[in-house]
Amino acid sequence: MKKTRLALLVLVPLLLLGAYVWASPYLFLRSLQSAVLAGDQARLERLVDFPRVRQGLKAELHAGLLKQVGEEANPFAGLAYLFAAGLLDAFVDALLTPEGLASLGTGQEPGQAPKEAVRDWRLAYQGFRLAYIYPKDDPNSRLYLERQGLWGWRVVRLQVPLE
């Protein structure tokens, strides 16, 4: 009888801990959605690693642009790249705002998409330390989450389809 009680005293907290660890990205998603809806910049700064996300998105877009320039036979393609590269950086900086995050997957410009679109975001695990959030209608646009310690999560990367 005492062994059963002791086993329950150990097993129940472990099960509750496991359930919380499993549910923590879903709780993070709800917190991110409410921060975007409220336009709470301070909370978004805690939830999203903006410098890392900006750097990753800029690198991804520049690589895609360089690939397209490399396929061009036009001798002015390199000059066009220099012009477009500066615009890409400004575009990324404008995209990564609460309104920009809300427009993810809607096909609309930042500020034009309704913030309520974040309510349709879904979550998928990619492993214990990695998960991603995607709009219901566009699973190719993703916000990647990385586990921070055992409990917390943070947005560390944004992936958008390049076509």
ROSE-750540 format. One record per atom (N, C-alpha, C): z, y, x. Coordinates in steps of 0.2 Angstrom, whole numbers, plus 2048, in hexadecimal, padded with zeros to 3 digits. Each point is the difference from the previous one (the first is absolute). Layout:
residues N
ZYX
...
//
This chain:
residues 163
8007FA804
8008067FC
800806804
804800806
801806804
7F9801804
7FD7FA802
7FA801804
7FA8037FB
8007FE7FA
7FB8037FB
8018077FF
806802800
8028077FF
7FE804806
8027FD806
7FE804806
7F8800801
7FD7FB7FE
7F9800801
7FD8057FB
8028017FA
7FE8057FC
802807802
805801803
802806803
7FC802806
7FD7FC803
7FB801806
7F98017FD
7FE7FB7FC
7F98007FD
7FE8067FC
8058017FB
7FE8067FB
7FF806804
804803805
7FE806803
7FA7FF804
7FE7FB803
7FA7FF804
7FA8007FB
8017FD7FA
7FA8007FC
7FF8087FD
8068037FF
7FF8077FE
7FD805805
8027FE807
7FD804805
7F97FE801
7FE7FA7FF
7F97FE800
7FC8037FB
8028017FA
7FD8037FA
7FF807802
805804802
7FF807802
7FB801805
8007FC805
7FB801806
7F97FF7FD
7FF7FB7FC
7FA7FF7FD
7FE8067FB
8048027FC
7FF8067FB
800807804
802800806
800807803
7FA804800
7FA7FD801
7FA804800
7FE8027F9
8027FC7FB
7FF8027F9
8048077FE
8067FF803
8058067FF
7FD806804
7FD7FF806
7FD805804
7FA8037FC
7FC7FC7FD
7FA8027FC
8028057FB
8067FE7FC
8028047FB
802807802
804800806
802806803
7FA805802
7FB7FC803
7FA804802
7FC8037FA
8007FC7FB
7FD8037FA
8038067FD
8077FF800
8048067FD
7FF806805
8007FF806
7FF806805
7FA8037FF
7FA7FC7FF
7FA8037FF
7FF8047FA
8037FD7FB
8008037F9
804807800
805800804
805806800
7FD805805
7FC7FE804
7FD804806
806802805
8047FB800
806801805
7FE7FE807
7FE806803
7FE7FF807
8057FE805
8068017FF
8067FE805
8007F87FF
8007FE7FA
8017F97FF
7FA7FC803
7FA8037FF
7FA7FD802
800800808
803805803
800800807
8047FA803
8057FE7FC
8057FA802
7FC7F97FE
7FC8007FB
7FD7FA7FE
7F97FF804
7FD805802
7F97FF803
800803807
7FE7FC805
800803807
7F9803800
8008077FE
7FA804800
7FC800807
803802805
7FD800806
7FC7F9802
8037FB7FF
7FD7F9802
7FB7FF7FB
8018017FA
7FA7FF7FB
7FA804801
801807801
7FB804802
7FC7FE806
8047FE805
7FD7FE807
7FB7FA7FE
8037FB7FD
7FC7FA7FE
7FA8017FC
8018047FB
7FA8027FC
7FB803803
802805805
7FB804804
7FC7FB804
8047FC804
7FD7FB804
7FB7FB7FC
8027FE7FB
7FB7FC7FC
7FA8037FD
8018077FE
7FA8037FE
7FB802806
803802805
7FC802806
7FC7FA803
8037FA7FF
7FD7FA803
7FA7FE7FB
8018017F9
7FB7FF7FC
7FA805801
802806801
7FB806801
7FC7FE807
8037FE805
7FD7FF806
7FB7FA7FF
8027FB7FC
7FC7FA7FF
7F98027FD
8018057FB
7FA8027FC
7FC805805
803804804
7FC804805
7FC7FB805
8047FB802
7FC7FB805
7FA7FD7FD
8007FF7F9
7FB7FD7FD
7FA8057FF
801806800
7FB8057FF
7FB801806
7FA8017FF
7FB801805
7FF807801
8038057FC
800807801
803802806
7FD804804
803803806
8068057FF
8008037FA
8058057FE
8067FD7FC
8007F9800
8057FC7FD
807802804
800800806
806802804
8038077FE
7FB8047FF
8038077FE
8038007F9
7FC7FC7FC
8038007F9
8077FC800
8017FB805
8077FD800
805805802
7FE805805
805805802
8028047FB
7FB8027FB
8028047FB
8047FD7FA
7FE7F97FF
8037FC7FB
8077FE802
8017FF807
8077FE802
8058057FE
7FF807801
8048057FE
8028007F9
7FB7FF7FC
8018007F9
8047FA7FE
7FF7FA803
8047FA7FE
808802801
801803806
807801801
8038057FA
7FD8057FE
8028047FB
8007FC7F9
7FC7FC7FF
8007FC7FA
8067FB800
8017FD805
8067FB801
8068047FE
801806804
8068047FF
8018027F8
7FA8027FD
8008027F9
8027FA7FB
7FE7FA802
8017FA7FC
8077FE800
803800806
8077FE800
8058057FE
8008017FA
8058047FC
8027FC7FA
8058027FC
8027FC7FA
7FA8007FB
7FC805800
7FA8007FB
7FB7FB803
7FF800807
7FB7FC803
8027F87FF
8077FF801
8027F97FF
7FF7FE7F8
8018057FC
7FF7FE7F9
7F87FF7FE
7FC803804
7F97FF7FF
7FD7F9803
8047FD804
7FE7F9803
7FD7FC7FB
7FA7FD801
7FD7FB7FB
7FD8037FA
8018077FF
7FD8027F9
7F9803801
7FE801806
7F9803802
8008077FF
8058037FE
8008077FF
803804806
7FF806801
802804805
808801800
803801806
8078027FF
8028067FC
8048007FC
8028057FB
7FD8007FA
7FA7FC7FF
7FC7FF7FA
8037FA7FC
8027FB804
8027FA7FD
8078017FC
8017FD7FB
8078017FD
8057FC804
806803801
8057FD804
8027F97FC
7FF8007FA
8027FA7FC
7FC7FA802
7FB800804
7FC7FB802
8057FB805
805803803
8047FC804
8047FB7FC
8008017FA
8047FB7FC
7FC7F9800
7FA800801
7FB7FA800
8007FD807
804802805
8007FD806
8037F9800
7FE7FB804
8027F9800
8027FF807
8047FB801
8037FE807
7FE7F9801
7FF7FE807
7FE7FA802
8037FF807
8047FA801
8027FE806
7FB7FE805
801801806
7FB7FE805
8047FC806
8078007FF
8047FC804
8078037FF
8057FE804
8078027FF
800808802
7FD802805
800807802
7FB8047FE
7FB7FE7FC
7FA8047FE
7FE7FF7F9
7FF8057FC
7FE8007F9
7FB805800
7FC8007FA
7FC8067FF
8008027F8
7FF8067FF
7FF8037F9
7F98027FF
7FE7FE7FA
7F98017FF
7FF8037F8
7FB8047FF
7FF8027F9
7FD7FA7FC
8027FF7FA
7FE7FB7FC
7F87FF800
7FD8057FF
7F8800800
7FD800806
803801806
7FD800806
8047FC806
8007FA800
8047FC805
7FE801807
7FA803801
7FE802807
804806803
8028047FC
804806803
8087FE800
803800806
8067FE800
805804805
8068007FE
805803804
8047FB802
8017FF807
8037FA803
807802801
8057FC7FF
807801801
8037FB805
804803804
8037FC805
8088007FF
8037FA801
8078007FF
803803806
8058047FE
804804805
8077FD800
8027FC804
8067FC800
8007FB7FB
8057FE7FD
8007FB7FB
7FF8037F9
8028067FF
8008027F9
7FB8057FE
7FE804805
7FB8067FF
7F97FE801
7FC8057FD
7F87FF801
7FE807801
7FA801803
7FD806801
7F87FF800
7FD8057FD
7F8800801
7FE802807
7FC7FC803
7FE801807
7F9800801
7FC7FE7FA
7F9800801
7FC8017F9
7FB804800
7FC8017FA
7F97FD802
7FD7FB7FC
7FA7FE800
7FB8027FA
7FB802802
7FB8027FA
7F97FD802
7FC7FE7FB
7FA7FD801
7FB806803
7FD7FE806
7FC805803
7F98017FD
7FE7FB7FC
7F98017FD
8008057FA
//
